[in-house]
């Protein structure tokens, strides 16, 4: 069973919430910057044992908001956290891709009694704001704020950064080109700059305090989401499990990035009790 609903948040945002499932293990899984619920659906297992909820952040997917002075991860977090308190009173698994992974990590660190499992797919933020690996996103965001879309993409294509990232990370290159497309919302440049310059400032001790089952997934040839960063999370979070999925642009990989990531998530969640919704005590891992 799948449903979509619009809710009003305290920040004035109309959030689009997509839910799928009917009584399985509750999983709140968030999309990346500029993504939406369909991005999550491509890597989440089609398995009736797991109930999937994705909240499209302000100005993502079908969610909208009043024009803000600035976009921030903290505002996105507050909207998601407020919904999770009401929707999952007995606990849930938090997960996300890229920006969604940063939001899931914040949920796990700040809500240790409610978050019972953690999934970080291609994380892009570590312990500080404005990470160097997001420079290409900040660059594109600046171009979109300075020029009309056509001029912005011409400036990007003429840049050394475009040449470098096209060679080192073709998938990232395609993402940046998509950001520059004329189909994008007019606020995208500001959002890219604001969010890629933002971050949660957590400490190594806070990562070490995470005691729930944790899965970290990284891929090669991904400058924005370095596999070395995923490995750092694995080393910093006690007992976490690290896995590599095929690079996203490898069309010959069997299974490909999407299918393999779904397999990894399914295997991880299978180690947790599908009766989790009945209470926090039932969220302990069952093995593996």
C-alpha positions, 0 to 999 in steps of 0.5 A: 500500500502506497500513499502520499499526503501533504502536511503543514510544518511549523516552519510553514512548509507544505511537506509531501510525505510518501509512505509505503507498507502495511505494518512492517519495520518502520524506516524513515529514509531521506533523499539527497540534495535536489532529489525526491522520494523517487530517488529513495524508491530506486534503492529501497527494497520492495519487501513487505517486511519493511515500511518506507516513509520519505518526507520530501524536504522543502522545495524538493519534489512536491514539497513547497515553502515560503521563500526563506532568507536561507535554506538550512539542514537544521530546518530540514531536520526539524521538519523531519524530526517533528513528523517522526515524533508523531508518526513513530512513537515506538521507534524507527530505522533512520536512513538516507542518501547523501544529504539524507544521510546527514539528516539520518545521522542527526536523527540517530545522534539526537534521538538515541531512544527512538532511532533503532537502526541507521543506514548511510548511503553515499554520505557527503558530510562528516563532522563539519560544515562546508566540506571540500567535497561539495565545492562543485555543488557550491560552484554550480549554485553560484553560477545559477544565482549569477546567470540565467540557466543557459549562460550558467551551463555554458560557464560550467562547461568552460570551467576546469572543474567540469573537465576534471569531474567529468573524468573522475566522476561521470555520475557527479558530472551528470548530476551537476548538468541536471542541476543546471537544467532549465526544468529546475526551480528558480530557487535551486541555485540558492538552495545548492549554495546554502546547503552545500555550505552548511552541515551539522557540527558533530564530534567524534565522541558523538559518532562513537556514542551511536550504539544501534546497528549501522550500515554504511554504503559507499561507491567508487568514482564519486567525488561528491560522496568519497568512498573514503568518507564512508569508510571514515564513518564505518571506523568511527561508529562502533560495530557498523557494517561497511559495504561497497556498491558498484559505481553508479555509472557502471551500466555493465555491473550485475547487479547495478548500483540501484539493485545492489544497494537495495540488496544490501539494505534488505539484508541489513534490515532483515537482521532487525525484528519486523515487529519493531513497531510494537515497541522499542524493546523489539528493535534489537537486531536478531542476528547477522 
